[in-house]
Amino acid sequence: MRRRSVLAGVLGGSFLVASGAGLSACATVDTVGKVDFTRPLLIPPLADSRTDSAGRRVFDLHARRGRRDFGFGGPTRTWGFNGDHLGPTLRATRGEQVMVNVVNELDEDTSVHWHGMHLPARMDGGPHQPVRPGATWSPTWTINQPAATLWYHPHPHGHTKEHVARGLAGLFILDDDDPHQRRLPHDYGVDDIPLVVQDVDVDKTELRAKNTGNQLLVNGTYGPYLTITTDRVRLRLLNAAVSRTFAFGLADERPVALVATDGGLLDHPVTVTRIRLSPGERAEIVVPVQAGERVVLRSFPPQTGRGFDGGKDQFDVLELRAAARLRRTGAIPERFTAIPRLNPATAVVNRDFQLTGTNINGEQMDMDRIDAVVEQGATEIWTVRNTDGQRHNFHVHDVQFQVLSVDGDEPPPELRGWKDTVFLPPKSEVRIILRFADYADPDMPYMYHCHLLMHEDDGMMGQFVVVAPGQSAGRVSGHDHG
């Protein structure tokens, strides 16, 4: 492998990785200057769809086993949707009704959760909607939220880490009629590029479901490069890792425009040199490039609050290769459509969530227990505290929320848009405001949980139901719902 001069040098020391079995020592990982970018970046294909007699856009997803040669010495056993690894990009427009036929061709239960999607609880794809081997699950719902980069992945209780690590994940892009979207790069696979980033632990026979890996795959490509033909490129970043937090930026630390986060566009572009994403978070950045240049997308040390959890690790992720002549694109808007702010004065309930070890409020996930009952139409404020010495994050199903404060202070610009997942370093506090507009169902819960998947699998998850005014919660019964 060749070495590059930018930020060359190896960080010394070691760190500890948290897992269900405890803490174990590992060497700091640093691939800066050590990656040969010899493989063209694979672009996930747009999923085929059709319109049925009810006017629904219908997709088919087949979860199956496969094999792929990543370049690590031979074919590797993998899982994927409609292929050997990862899945196609689903794409739909606000106002459309969609149906997805999820076919399980594995020999064990799986599921598909639509991460970031606003939809009925019975269509959510959480642990209460298992898809048995050989079965098909066909959720249907209407897209009713702004354009955004969402994703899908399995959510089987206690086994999510294994299913995602082996390759069951893909993007779900939503479009709308906001004219600002058309002024951003939007030609999929040309100047609008999906980037599904995962660290992996791989040998020549199988992908292993470890908490952290020492190599990166981007869209299932090891050592990728991307040829760019326009003077700006939009990168849709997804941290699809099991546990690792990334801090993405260009190697020369040039400023880029952060235009969107989990739930869609910000109020206006924010100039950044780095954007930190914990597992499950997304961000869209617009990168300016010059003809003929090469620049590396890098994950810098993410400064997660402790040195033992990968906070000092850094990776070369993707080489951007600009063509000798570039097509000029228009300037991106200086402002986007204003985000309607949720008013804390209208909140009817305040809830507290304490994250410790693999517990929330001192309890582990119980499939038969409803942890919170939310009234349809209500606005609530949730205070989420990480009270221990390891990092966590917090993901809420169904709704996009807004961050009110971080450790008592105003949130930074990158946290002022719609979010469904938020990072919590050790000993930190985040206050979020959420509105549960519709989709009441007293018998079927949504989840909230840490999206570090080893924590989720070990029980760091709770569940809530949304009920109509005056209605009481029903009763859930473990895995029997589907």
N, C-alpha and C positions, 0 to 999 in steps of 0.2 A: 504494500500500500504506500502511496506517496504521501508526504507530509506537506502541509501548507503553512505559510509563515504567519497567517492571521491567528492570533491567540494560541500559538503553538506552546507546548509545554504540558506536562502532566501534573495534575494536582496530587499532592501526597495525602496520607492519612487513610482513615477508614470510617465507616459508618455502620449503624445497626439498622436492620430492617424489621419492622413490626410484623408479626404474623400470628395466626391463631396458636402456634406452638411457642410463642415467645419472641425474644430478640436474638438475632444471629449476626455475627460480624461479616461484613463484605467490604471489598476494596472499592474506593471511589472510582466511578466510571467516567472516562473522558475520551471521547472519540474525535475531538477537534484536531483537524489536520491529518487524520488517519483513515479517512474514508475515500476510496476510489469511486467516483460517481460514473459508473460504467453502464447502468441500465436505464433505459427510458422509463419515466414515471408511468405506471399503469393508471389509466383514468377509468374509474368504475363506469360501466355502461349505464345509460338511462334505461330503466326497466320498461319493457314492453307493457302496454295496457290496452284495454278495449272498453267499449261502452256497452253495457248490458241493456236489456229491455226496460229496466227501471231508470235508465239514464245515469247510472253510476259508472265512474271510472274504476275498472277492475284490474288489479294486479295479482300476480301469482308469485309466491315465494316458497321455494322448496329447500328445506334444511337437510343437508346431506353431507356425507363424508367425502373427502377428496385427497389428492396428493399434489404437491407443488414443489418444484426445485427453486428455492430462494437464493441459491448460491452458497450454501453452507455444506457442500460435500455430497449432495444427493437428494432425492425426493424426500419430502417431509409429509407425514400424515397430517391432514388438516380437516376443518369443517368449514362449510360455506353455504350461502344461499344462492341457488341457481348456478353454482359453479364450485370450484375447489376451495376458494378462500374468500372471505368477506362476501358482500352482496351488491346487487345493482343499486343505483340511486333511484329512489322513487321520487316522482315530482307531480305536484298537483297544485291547483289554483284555489284561492279563497272563494268559498261559495259552492265548490264542487262537492258532491257526495262521492265517497270512495268506498271500495270494498277490497280487502286483501285476503286472498286464499292462502293461508299458511299451511303447508303440507309438511308433516314431519316424517322424513325418510331415515331418521336416526333410529337406533335401537333403545332409546331412552326418552323420557319426557323432556320437552323443551317448551319454550313460549316465545312470543315476540312482544316486547314493550315498545310503544311509540314515544320515545323520550322527548319531552318538551311539548307534546301534543295536547290540546284541549279537546276532550272527548269523554263520552260516558264511561263510567267505571267498568262496565262489563266489556268494553272494547279496549281497555287500557293495556291488557297483556301482562299484568303483574302475576304474582305467584298463585292467584286464585283462578287463572285461566291457563292451566297446563294443556299442552297439545300432546296427546299420547302417541307412541310409535304407530305409524301407519294412518293416523287421523288427520283431518283437515279442520282448521278453525277459520271462520270467515267473518271477522269483525267488519262493521260498516258504520260510517259516521260522516258528518258534514264538516268540511274544513272551515273553521270560523275563527281565524286569527291572522295577524299580519304576516307578510312574507318573512321567512326565517330559514336558517339552516338547522334542521332537527336531525335526529338519527334514530335507528331502531336496533334493538339487541335483545337477547333472551333475558328472562327474569325468573328462572326456576328457583324456588326457595332453597338456599344452601348450596346452589351449584352455578350461580351466575358467573363467577370468576372463571371457572373451567370452560364454559360455553363461549364466553367472549374471547378469552385468551386463544382458543383454538380457531377463531376466525368468524364467528357468527356476529356480524355487525354490518351496518350500511347507513347511508345518508337518506334523509327524507327532506327534500327541498320544497318549501312552500313559496308560491308566487302570489302577487296581488296586483291591483291596478294603480299602485302608487307610482307616479311618473318619475320619482327620484330613483327608483330601481332601474329604470331604463337608461338613466344617465351614468350608472355605474357599469363597469365591465360585466357583461351578462351572456357572452357566448360560451356555453358550457364546454369545457375541455379545451378551449382556445385561450380566452382571456379571463375565464371564470373557472377556477380550478379547485376541485374538492381535495382535501388533504386529510386522510384518516391516519392518524399517527399512533403507533403502538410500540412500546418496547417489548421485546420478546426474549424468552429463554428457549433456545432451539438447538436440537441436535439433528443429525441427518435422518432421523426416523420419525420424530414427532415434535409438535409444539407443546411445551410443558407449561402448566398453569402455575407458574411461580409469581410471587408478588411483584418482583422487579426483574427486568431483563437487561442485558448489557449490549443489545443491538436494537436498532430501530427498523421498523418497516413502515413505509408510507404508501398507503393504498396497496399494501401487500408487496411492495417493491423494496429490496435492499440496495442501498447505495444509489438512489435515483437521481436523474437529472431531468429538467423540464426545459424544452426549447420554447422560447417566448418570441412572439411575432408582433406584439403591440407594445406601445411605450408605457402602458400601465397594465398590471395584472391583479386580479382579485383572487385572493387565497381564502378559501373557506376552511378554517382550521378546526379540527375535532380532536380532542384528547380522548382517544378510545382505549387508553391504557387501563390495566387492572388497578394500579396503585400510584404510578409515578406522576408527579407534577412537572410541567414543562414551562419554560419562559422563552417564548419564541421572539426572534428578532433577526435582522440581517447581520452578517458577520462584520460588516464595516459600520454597523450601528447607524445607518442612514435612517432618517425618520420615515415612517409609513403612516397611512391614514387608517385608523381603526374606525370602521363604519357601522359595524353591527356586533351584537353579542347574542346570547342564547336565543332570545325571543324576537330578534329583528333589529331594525335600524335604530341607532342612537338619534338624539335630537340633531346632532351635527357631527361631522367627522372630528375625531380627536387625534392629534399628532402624538405618536408614541415611537419609542425605539424598541420596546419589548412589551409583550403581553403574556401574563402568567395565566395558565389554564390548568386547573386540577381535573381529575378524571370526570368525564361527562360534559365539561364545559366546551362551548364553541365561541369562535370569534371570526369575523371577516375583516381582512385588512386589504388595502389597495397599495401596491408596491410600484413606485416609479422605477423604470429601467432605462439604460442608455444602450444604443446600438452596439453590438459586438462585445459587451461586457459579460463577465461571469461573477456571480455573487452567491454566497451560501446562506441559506436559511438555517439558523442555528437555534438550539435550545441552550440558553445560558444557565448557569447555576440558579435555580429558582428561589433560593433563600426562603425555604419553607418554615424556618423558625428553629430548626434543630439540624445538626450536621449528620445525624444518624439515619435520616430517612431519604437520602438522595438529594438533599438540599445543595450539595456541592457538585453534583454530577452535571456534565454538559455533553452535548451531542451535536455533530454536524448532521443535518436532517435532509437537505435537498439542495442541489445546485441549480440555480437559475441561469440559463444560457440564452442571452439575447441574440437574435439574428442580426446579420450585418445591416439590414434595413428593417425598420419597424413601422407598422401602420400607426398613425397618430390617432389618439382617442381624445374625446372632449374632456375638459376639466370636470372633476367630480363636483357635485353641489356643495356650497358652503354651509347650507343648512338643509335638514330633512324635515319631514312632517313632525310637528311637535308631539312628544309622548304625553298622553293625558296622565297627570299625576294623581295617584290615589291619596286621599286626604286622611291623615291619621285621626283627625277629629271625628271621622265617621266610623271608626273601628268600634265594634260592639264587644269584642273579646280580645284579651291579651293572654297569650300562652307562652310558657317558658319550656325550653328544651335544653337539657344538659347532656352533653356528649362526653362520655368517659369510658375508656377502654373499648369494649364493643357493646356498650349499653346506651340507651337513651332514657334519661330520667330513672336510672337504676334498674331498668328492665330490658330484657331481650325480647326479640320478636316472638309473638305468639299468634299463629294463624287464626285462632278462635277468639282473640281479644280485640275489641274496638278500643283504640286509645284516645280518640277524640271524635266528637260529634259537632259538625259544622252546619249552620243553617244556610240554606240556599239563599243567595243574594247578599250574604253578610260580608263585611270587610273586617279582617282580623289583623292584629300585629303579633308576630311571633319573634321572641327573643331567643336566639340560639347561642349557647355558650360551649366552647371547647375548654373543658376544665382540666385536661391532663396534658402530658408532655409530648404527645404525638399529634400529627396533623390529622384533620378530618375535613370533610366537606358535607354539604347538606343539600339534598335534592328533594323537591316536592313534585309529586305527580299531578297532572291535570292543569294546574295553573302556572302562569308566568307571574312572578312577583317583582316588587321593587325593593331595593335596599335603602333603608332609612338612615342607618348609621353603621359604622365599623369602629368598634372600641370607643363608642361615644362620639365619634367625629363624623363629619359629613363624608359620604362615600366618595372615593376618587372617581374621575370621569368615566373610567371603564366599567364602573358598577352602577351607572345611573340609567341604564336601559332596562329592558325586560330581561329577567333572569329566571332560570329554573334550578340552577345549581350554583352554590357559592362556597368559596374556599374558607376554611377556618384554621389558621395556624395554631400552634399550642397556646393556651391561655388567652384566647381571643373571644370576642363577642360580636355578633351581627344581629341587627334588628331588621326584619323584613315586614312588608305589608302585602297582604294577599286579598283578592276578592274572588269569592266563589259564586260566580254568576248564575250557574244553572247546573243541569245534570244531577238532580237529586236521585239517590237510590239508597234506602236505609239498610239494604242487605249486602251491598257490594262495596268494599272499601277501596280507596286509593292508598298509596304508600308514601311515606317520607323516610329518608334514610341517608346514611353516609354512602357516597358513591365510590369510595375506596372499596373495591369489590370483596377483598378478604374481610373487611369489617362488616359489610352488608351480609355476606354469607355466614359470618359468625354471630349474627343476631342484632346488628346495629340498625334496626329498622322498626318503624311503628306504622299504624294504619288508622285512617280516619274515614268516616262516611259523611256524605252531604245529604241532609234531609230537608224536606219541605217545611216551611214554617208550621209549627205546632206538631210536627211528626216526631216520633221517637226512633231511635236506632233499632234496627232489626238484629238478626243474629247471623254471623258468618260461621261456616263450618269447614275450616281447613281447606283441603285440596278438592273438595267435592264440587266446587263451582267451576263451570267451564262454558 
